[in-house]
Amino acid sequence: MDKIKFMKKNTQLTIFLTLAIIVLLIAIFAPAIVPKDPFLTVRNNNLKPLSAAHIFGTDSLGRDLFSRVIYGSRYSIFMTLTLVFVIFLIGTFLGIIAGYFGGITDTIIMRIGDMMIAFPGLILAIAIAGLLGPSVINSIIVISAVTWTKYARLSRSMVLKIKQELYVEAAKVTRSRDYSILLKYIMPNMITTMIVTAVSDLGTLMLEIAALSFLGFGAQPPIPEWGAMLNEGRTYLSRAPWLMIYPGFAIVTVVIIFNMLGDSVRDIVDIKSE
């Protein structure tokens, strides 16, 4: 009953959490959902408009666009989730180390962070991607390299605040080990905020992955990643606009769902913390 009351009270969260779960299920079960092989090329079937056989039309190689958009959710969404997980771990860990130990450790980590944010994020990502080469893994590495500073700064500021609390001071007086203080007192009091931040960043990071792929530095053909599909379709924009409409609509829809989910979670956490 309590869960039902909570869901009724937080309608926006319930709606967008449900939609996010549906999107994740589509990505997980995409191989069973797609009506046709998303990699199968049919030369005499290229650039066909919408029809009963191909409800989204076909691309320049005769591949079913609906199947590619659905299957592409696996790459776009799982790349985004992997990216958020990597940034969350690296940024939060470095921020905790910098904030708790301070001194030269704090100086080194924060100055590296300052160097990373001194350049426009996408420009720096393109420069690094140009050195590493275009690929799915490299795109995750590249965006992680220019985004971890946000989490490091946030976690550091929270650690600096939490370690001034009396219970942390008491733990130090009783000579508790540093790792014990971090695990028992520091992390439990900051992890919720960090998770909410990660959820709120899902939409933004999906756009960054799509942008990198669109520019040719992310997923490469024939991988049906949505940003890469936009890149493939721009050549045929005047002849076959559906090649950009449907992948673009998929990106916009999922980004809105994740952004609204993040806003809903943040609002609830803010209310509880008041």
N, C-alpha and C positions, 0 to 999 in steps of 0.2 A: 504493500500500500504506500509506503514511504517513497518508493521509486516512482510509482504512478503519480503521486502528488508532485514530486520534483519535476517530472517530465511535463506535467500540465502547467506548472508554475513557470518553467523555462521553455516556452514553446519554440522560440527561435533556435535554441541549442538542440532541442529534440529533432527539429526539421532538418537542420544542416548536418547533424551527426548521422541521421538516417541516410541522407543523400551521400555523405562521405563514405559510409559503409557500402552503399550500393556501388559507388564508383570503384572502391577497392575490390569488391566481389567481381565486378566486370573485368578488372585488370587480372585478377587471379584466374578466373575461368574463361578468359578470352579465347584460348584455343578451342574450347568446346562451344563457344558462342558464335564465332565467325562462320558465316555460311560457305565461304570459299577460302582457298589457300591464299593468304595475303602476299606471298612471294611468287606466286605462279604468274608468269608473263604469257600473254596471248597477243601476238603482234597484230593480228587482223582485228583486234578488239580495242585498239587504243583510242583514248579520248572520247569514249562513248558517253552521251549525256544520261541523265537519270532514266531508269527503265525498271520494269518488273524484275529483270534478271540482276540489275545492278542499281540498287536504290540510291546510291550516292554517285553513280557513274563509274567510269574507269580512268586510270591515269595514262601517262604517255606510253607505258609498256603493256597496257591492257589489263593491269591488275585491278581487282575489285576494290574500290576506294572505301566502301563501308567496312569491309574486312580489315583493311589496313588501319583505319581510324580506331576500330575496336581493339585490334591487336596492338596498336601503338600505345594504348593506355598502359600496357605492361612496362614499356620502356620509359615513358614520360613520368608516370606516377612512381614507379620503383626507383628510378634515378633520383627523383625529388626526395623520396623518403630516405634513400641511402645518403644523399647529400646532407639532409638535415641531421641525420644521426651522426655523421662524421664531424660536421661543424659543431654540433652540440657537445660531443665528447672532447674534441680538441680544445675548443674555445673555453668551455666550462672548466676543464682540468687546468689549463694554463692560467685562467683567471683566479682559480682557487689557490694555486701555488703562489702566484704573484701577490695576492692580497694577504695570504696568511703568513708567508715567510718574509715578505718585504725585502728591503735592502737591495743588493745587487741583482738578485733574482727578479724582483719586481721591476727594476730599471730596465733590464735587458728585454724582458717580455713586453713591457709597455712601449719601449722604443721601437721594437720590431713592429708592434701593432701600429704605432704612429707612422712608420714608413709605409705600411700597407695601405692605410687610409689616406695617405697624402696624394694618391693618384685616383682618378676616376675608376670605380670598380670594374666596369665592363671593359674599359680600355686596357687596364692592367691584365684582366683575364684573357683578352685577345692576344696580348703580347706573350703571356706565358704559354697559352695554347699554341701559338705559332712556334714556340721552341720545342714543346713536347710532342706536337703533332695532333691531328684531329682524331678523337675516338671517344667512346662513351666514358671509359674510365678516366681518361685525361680531362674530360670536361668536368667531372666531379672533383678531381684533384685541383683543377684551376679555380673553380668557384669557391672551393673550401679555402684555398690559399688567400683569397681576397675577402672572405666573409667571416672568418673565425674571430676577428677582432671585436665584433659587436658582442659576442657571447663572453669573450675574455673580459672586456670592460665591465659588462653588466655583473658577471659573477664576482669579479674583483671588488667592485663597489659594495656588493652585498656582504662579502666576507669581511671587508673593513668595518662595516657596521655591526655585523653579528659578533665579531670577536671582541667588541667593546662591552658586550653584555656581561652581567655579573656571573652567570652560570659558566661562561667560558673562562672568565678570570679565576673562578673557584676551581675549575678543572686544572688550570695551569698551576695553581697554588698546591694542589694535591699531587702534582707531578704526573699527571696523565700524559701519555705519549701523544705526540702530534697526530699520528694517524687515528688514534682513538678519539681525539677532540674533533677532527675533521669528519669522521664517520658518524659520531653520536650527536654532535651539536651544530656543526657548521652546515653540512650538506642537507640534513633534514629540514632546516629552516630556509633553504634557498631553492631546493629542487623544484618546488611547485611553480615558482616564478619562471625558472629556466624552461620548464616544460611548456608552460603557456606561451612563452616567447617563441619556442620552436614550432608550436602548432600555428601561431600567428604568421610565421615566416614561410609556411608551406607554399602559399600562393605566389609570393614574391620570388622564391627560389625556383619554382616551376617556370616562371617567366624568364628567369635568367638562363636556365638550361635551354629553353626553347629559343631564346635569342642567340645563344652561342651556336646551337645547331643550325639555325637559320642563316647565320653568317658563315657556315661551313666549318666550324671548329669543334663541333660536337659529334653527335651520331652521324654515321656515314651510310649512304645507300648500300644495300637495299633495306636497312633497318627502318621500320615504319614509325620513327619517333616524330611527334607532331611538329616540332620546329623544323626538322629536316624535311618533312613533307611540305611545309610551307615554302621552303627553299626550292624544292623540286617543282612546285606548282607555279611559282612566280613567272617562269618563262612562258607559261601558257595561260596567263591571266585573262587575256582578251578572248582566247578561243575556248578555254575550259575553266571558267571562274570557280567551278565547284572544287577544283583541286586545292584552292586556298580557303574557300568558305567553310568547309566541314572540319578540317583540322583546326582552323582558327576558332571556330565555334566550340570545338571540344576543349581547347585551351582556355578560352574565356569562361566557359561553364564551370570547369573544374577549379579554376583559380577563384572564381566568385564563391564557390562552395567552401573551399578551404579558408578563404579570407573571412567569410561570415562565421564559419565555425570557430576560427581563432578569436574573433571579436566576441562571440557569445561566451566562450570559455573565459576570456579575460574579464568580461563584465561580471561573471559569477564570482571569480576569484577576488576581484576588487570589492564586491559587495561583502563577501565573507570576511575580508581583511579589515573592513571598517569597524 
